[in-house]
């Protein structure tokens, strides 16, 4: 079974067709926004049905393998191109290196606590936060330094 909102609605209507598709989509969207806001407040959401919980955790960056900040790198690259600068070429080892790396020691990520989950083959499942209507992934980047204290270290 596919798991898009349309497929879930079609499965739902095989048992109960008293709700229109638009109402169903609106309810699901509003519920998802409420859950993301709840988690962004530093709380842990219990999904019920033995699926365990969703939360946000603070992770330490591994200094041995720095991660590229693609948003800032692409802005810097565009600035260099606009100024007419030569971008770095790996083969000739010439030009300005434009890839920028994250410098903060920690980052936030959504976390599905699967230890208490009672689902068969739970290791093959993962939680992927979608961008959603209001940018669920981007909301993690907007959290300021004091709000980081709301979240447990993993």
C-alpha positions in Angstrom: 0.0 0.0 0.0 1.2 3.5 -0.8 1.2 6.1 1.9 0.2 9.4 0.3 -2.7 11.3 1.7 -4.8 10.3 -1.4 -4.0 6.6 -0.9 -4.8 6.8 2.8 -8.1 8.6 2.0 -9.1 5.9 -0.5 -8.4 3.2 2.1 -10.4 5.1 4.7 -13.4 5.4 2.3 -13.7 1.6 1.9 -14.9 1.6 5.5 -16.5 5.1 5.9 -17.3 7.6 3.2 -19.0 10.2 5.3 -16.1 12.7 5.1 -15.2 14.5 1.9 -11.6 14.2 0.5 -10.9 17.9 1.0 -12.1 17.7 4.7 -10.0 14.6 5.3 -6.9 16.3 3.7 -7.5 19.5 5.8 -7.8 17.5 9.1 -4.7 15.5 8.4 -2.7 18.6 7.4 -3.8 20.6 10.5 -3.1 17.6 12.7 0.4 17.2 11.3 1.2 20.9 11.8 0.0 20.7 15.4 2.2 17.7 16.1 5.3 19.4 14.5 4.6 22.6 16.6 4.2 20.4 19.7 7.5 18.7 19.1 9.2 22.0 18.3 8.2 23.1 21.8 10.6 20.5 23.2 8.0 17.8 23.9 7.9 14.2 22.9 4.8 13.0 21.0 3.6 9.5 21.7 2.2 8.1 18.5 0.2 5.3 20.2 -0.5 1.8 18.8 3.0 0.7 20.0 4.8 3.0 17.5 6.7 4.8 20.3 7.5 8.5 20.3 8.8 11.3 18.1 10.9 14.2 19.4 13.8 16.4 18.5 17.2 15.7 19.9 20.5 17.6 19.9 23.3 15.8 18.1 27.0 16.7 18.3 28.7 17.2 14.9 31.7 14.9 14.2 34.6 17.2 13.5 36.4 14.5 11.5 33.7 14.7 8.8 32.4 18.2 8.5 29.0 18.7 6.8 28.6 21.2 3.9 26.1 24.0 4.5 24.6 23.9 1.1 22.3 26.9 1.6 25.2 29.2 2.5 27.6 27.6 0.0 25.2 28.2 -2.9 24.7 31.8 -1.9 28.5 32.3 -1.8 28.9 30.6 -5.1 26.3 32.9 -6.7 28.1 35.9 -5.3 31.4 34.7 -6.8 29.8 34.1 -10.2 28.2 37.6 -10.0 31.6 39.1 -9.3 33.2 37.2 -12.2 35.5 35.1 -10.0 36.7 31.7 -11.1 35.2 28.8 -9.1 37.5 26.1 -7.7 38.3 23.3 -10.2 39.4 20.0 -8.7 41.4 19.0 -11.7 43.5 22.2 -12.0 43.5 23.0 -8.3 42.7 26.6 -9.4 40.0 29.1 -8.3 38.2 30.0 -5.1 36.7 27.2 -3.0 33.1 28.0 -2.5 31.8 25.2 -0.3 31.2 26.3 3.3 30.9 24.0 6.3 28.8 24.1 9.4 30.8 25.5 12.3 28.4 25.0 15.2 29.1 22.1 17.5 25.6 20.7 17.6 22.5 20.4 15.3 18.9 19.3 15.8 17.2 16.4 14.2 13.8 14.7 14.4 14.1 11.4 16.3 11.9 8.4 16.3 12.6 6.5 19.5 12.2 2.9 18.2 13.6 1.2 21.3 10.0 0.9 22.7 8.4 0.4 19.3 6.6 -3.0 18.9 6.5 -3.3 15.2 8.0 -6.2 13.2 11.1 -5.3 11.2 11.2 -1.8 12.8 14.9 -1.5 11.7 13.8 -1.1 8.1 11.5 1.8 8.8 12.6 5.5 9.2 11.0 8.8 10.0 11.5 11.4 7.3 10.1 14.9 8.1 8.7 16.4 4.9 9.0 20.1 4.1 5.3 20.3 4.4 3.3 23.5 3.9 5.2 25.4 6.4 8.7 23.9 6.0 9.0 21.3 8.8 12.7 20.6 8.1 13.5 24.3 7.8 11.9 25.0 11.2 14.8 23.2 12.9 17.2 25.7 11.4 15.2 28.7 12.7 15.6 27.6 16.4 17.8 30.0 18.3 20.6 29.1 20.7 18.5 29.4 23.9 15.8 27.2 22.4 18.4 24.5 21.9 18.2 23.9 25.6 14.7 22.5 25.3 16.0 19.5 23.5 17.7 16.5 25.1 21.2 15.5 23.9 21.3 12.1 22.2 
